[in-house]
Amino acid sequence: MRILVTGGAGFIGSNVALELQRRQPKADIVVLDSFSEGTFANLVDFRGDVVCADLTEPSWTMSIGDAPFDQIYHLAAISDQRVTDQAKMMRANVEGFRALLDFAQPTQTPVVYASSASTYGLRAGVMREGDAPSPATVYAFSKMVMDNLARIRTEELKEWRLIGMRYFNVYGPREGHKGVPASMIYHLSKQMMESQRPRIFEFGEQKRDFVYIDDAVNATILAMEKAPATGIYNAGTGVPRSFNDMVRILNTVLDTALPAEYIPCAFKASYQSHTEADLTRSRKDLGYRPQFTLEKGIAEYMRFLYPDRLRDVSQRVAKAKKRETRKLVAKPPAKTKKKRSR
């Protein structure tokens, strides 16, 4: 088994590469990344080949060897939605994808690629794969065009599988290198660890479908294994949670008591205040069942980011429970007065 993971030094890409390595230890896994956004630190536990190349440069195919690939996971992209340079975004995301499809088409190698829930646009309610796209940023537009391109390429090559994953709000280990575009959970936890009030947009009632990286990775691999044909699949939890919920959970996990500081949203024209994945298709075709609630996911993530802090919190909680237990054991049972019989 030979597997190519593009964007494998990035957030989702590195987690996919490492999970594939865990599940298929005998597979020949090749990571390709330009290292313009990814970081070597995400791959220190990776045992396969790492190729530094850019999909938009014709020479990239010369660096990965002549042996064909059995599977391709395409996670390479500009993922910063603040980028407004339309030509730069379209070249990286769409033309890079086009070049990858040109490479994979002769052998019809199956490709699972990163689409995005941003294609659904600025609206409330459940988001279904068949809904008309309504991109509000050039990033979302580039992902919509990638979906179009996958559909067009396979209209005549019906056996060729190109599967797009519409990732919702993914958070978890190996995203810190992203800086500002990293998840709110990452940034708020950093603020709170420095005893700063977590800053969220007014008034914290926005709701997002926060999906832990382990669930997103599992959905991605299931798509490669089980998707019957070219198509789009949502990767979320199906349960939107408010920003206020997020702050409350972080306070609980980090053992802090910091109230939110509400600030105006500077991106109202393009900001998704509600995301909510419909998982009907993902459940039916892929057998996808998210395992992480927001509470469970944040707790797992904080253990990764701040192991010493969480260890201290756990020890304090355990000691407090022991003290309470001792008090209960030491306290004599209350005497009840016997009623005199008349």
N, C-alpha and C positions, 0 to 999 in steps of 0.2 A: 504494500500500500504506500503510495507516494502522495503527499498532501502539500498544497501551497496555501499559505496564509499571508495575504497582503495586508499591510498596515499592522503587522504582527508585533511591532514595538509600541503600539498605542494602547489605549485603555481596553476596549473590548477585544481587539486583536490579540494582545498578549495573553489575556485570560483564556481565549479560545485555543491558542497554541499550546498553552500549558495544560489545559484540560484534555486536549487531544493526545498530548504526550502521556498523560496519566492513564487514559483509557486505552490507548493503542501504543504500548511501549516499543513495539517492533516496527512501527511505521516510520517511513522516511519523511519527516516533516521539515519543510523549508519555509522560513519566514522571509518575506520581502518587505522592506520599508525604506523610505527615503531619509528617515530620521530628521525630517523637517519639523515634525510634531511629536513623534514618539521618542522614547528614551531607552538606552541600553539597560537601565536599572530594572525595567519591567521584565527583562529576559535573563536575569542572572541564573535562574534555575532551568533555563531551556538548554537542551542537549543536542539540538539539531543545527542545521546550517542557517546562517543569517546573511542575506544578500542586501547590500545597500544599493538601491536603484529606484528610479522614478518611472512609474508606468507611462508617463507622458513622453518619455524619451525612448526612441526606437531601440536603443541598445540594451534595454532591460532583459530581453529574452536571451541574450547571449550569456547572461550571468547565472542562469538557473539550471544549466545542463540540458542535455538532449533527451533524457528519459521523460516520457509523458507522465502527467499527473492523473491520479484517479479521482481526486476531489480538489476543489478550489474554494476557499473561504475569502471573500473579498471585503476587507474592512478598511482599506486605505481610502482616505478622504480628508478634505478640510472639514472639520466638524465644528469649527467656531462660527456660530450663527451671527456673530457681530461683524464678520467680514462683509464688506459692502462692495468690494471690487468684483464686479460680475464676471469679467473675463477670467480672472484668476480662479474663482470658484468653479466656473463651468469647465475650464481646462482641466483642473485637478480632478473633479468629481465625475463629470460626464465623459470627457475625452480619455481620462484614465480608464474608466469602465469600458469604453468602446475598444480601447487597445487590448484590454484583458479578454473581451469577448472574441476579438479577432484571433487571439492566441488559442483560446479554448474551443472555438467552433470546429476546426478540422477533426478533432477527436470527440467532439460533443461532451467534453468533460463537464460534469455537473458543477454549477456555481451557486453558492449561497452568498448573497451580498447584503450590505447594510443599506436598507431604505430608512425611512424615518417617519415617526408619528407627526412630525412638523408638517407633512404634506396635507394633513387634515385641516390645517388652518385654525383660525380664531373663532371657535364656537364651543358651546357647551354640549353636554350629552354624550352618549356612547358613540365610539368611533369604530366603524366597520370597514373592512378591507374594500368593500364594493362602493363605498361612498365616493362621490366626486371630489377630487383633490382641490385644495384652495390654498396654495402656498402664499405665505405673507413675507417671505424672505428669499433671497437668491439661493441660500442653502437649501431651503425646502423645495424651491423650484428645481434645483439640480437633482434632488432625489426623485422628484416626480418624473423628470426626463429619463433618469436611469430606469425607473419602472416601465416607462413607455418603450425604451430601447430593448429591455428584456422581452417584453411582449412581442414587439415587432420581429426580433431575431428568431423567435420560436414559432411564429405563425406557420411557417413552412416546415421547420425542423421540430415537429411535435414531440419527438422522443427526447429532445435535449431539455434538461431541466435547469431553469434559472429561477432561483427562489429568493425573493426579497423579504427581509426581516424589518418590519416597521417597529423599531425599538422605541419604547416610551422613555420615561425619565430614569435612565440607568445610573446607578451609583454603586460604589464599592472599591475594593483594593485596586491599585495601579492606575488611578486617575489623577493623582496629585500633580503630575508633570503638566497637566493641561492649563494650570493657572486659573484665570478667571472663568473659562468655560467649564471647569470641574463642577460637580453637582453642588446644589445648595447644602446638602447634608454635610459634605466635606467642608465647605467654607464656614458654615454656622458652627460646626464642632470646633474648628480652629479658633474662632472668636470666643467661644465659651470656655475653651481650655485656657485662654488668656484672661478669664474673668470679665470679658466684655459682653454686653447684652447682644443677643443675636439680632441682626438687622434683616428684616423681611419687608416686603412691599405691603403697603396699607391694604387691608387691615388683617392680613393673614388668613382670609377666608378663601383665597384661591385654592383650587384643588388640582393635584397632579397624580398621575398613575406612576408612583415611584416603584421601580423594579430593581431588585438586587442583582448584582452582576452574575451570581451563580445561576439564577433563573434565566437571565438573558442568554448566557452561554449554553445552557441546557436546551433552550428553545432553538438556538442556532444549529446545534449538532443534530437535534431531532429532525430539523427541516432537511438536512442533508440525508439522513437515514430514511425518512419516511414520507416526505412530500411526494405525492404521486405524479405531479407535473409542474410545469412553470406556474408560478403564482406568488401572491403576497400573503404574509402572515403577521399578525400582531404579536409583539412580544412585550407583555406587560403583566399586571396582576388582575386587572379588571376591577380594582377597588381604588378609586381616587381618594386621596387624603389631603387635608388642608395643611397649609404652612404652619398654622398654630399647632396642629397635631404633631408636626415634626419637631417643633421647639419643645413641646411638652415631653415627648419621648426622649429627646436628647438630654433634657434636664434630669430625667429619671435615670438614664443609663450612665451619665457622667457624674451623677450625684451633685448637681448644681441646682440653683434656684434663681435663674436669670430670666426676667421677663423680656418679652420681645420689644425691640425698638422698631416702630413702624416708620417706613420711609416711602416717599412717592416713587412710583414706577416710572423710570425714564424711557421705557420701551413700549409704551401702550399701543403704538401703531402696529407692532409686530409680536407682542407678547401673548403667549398662550396661557390664559388664566385657568383653563380647564383641559385636562387630558384624561381620557378614560377608554381603555382598550376593551373591545368586544373580543372574547376569546373563543367564541363558538367554533370557528374554522380551525384555530390552532389546537383546540382540544380534540376535535373530530379527526382531523387528518394526521396530526403529529403526536397525539397523546400527551400534549403539553399540560402540565399541572404545576403552577407556581408553588413553591414550597416556603417562601419567605413573606410573612406579613411585614409591614413597616417596622413594627416593634422588634421582630426577630432579626430583620435585615440590619437595622441600625445597631442593635446590640452586637451582632457579628462583626460589623464594619468597625465599630469603636474598639473592639478587642484587637483588631488588626492594626489600627492606627495608634492606639494608646494602651499597649498591653500592661505597662506598669500602673497607669491610672486605674484601669479596670480591675487589676489585681488588688490594688489598695482598697477600692470600693467594695469588692467582694469580701475581702478580709474584715473590713469594718462592719459590713452587714452580718457576716457570720459571727463576729464577736458580740454584736448587739443582740443577736438571736440567742446566743449562749447565756448572756446576762439575764435576758428575759426568762429563759428556761430555769436558771438558778433561782430567780426570784419566786417563780411559781412553785418550785420544789421546796424552797425554804419556807414559804409562807404557810403557816398552819391553817388547816381548814376552819372556816368560820363555824363557831358553836351555835347550835340552834337551841333555843329555849324550849324545854318540854312543857307542854300545857298540863296543868294540874287537872286531874279528873275530879269532877264534883259529884 
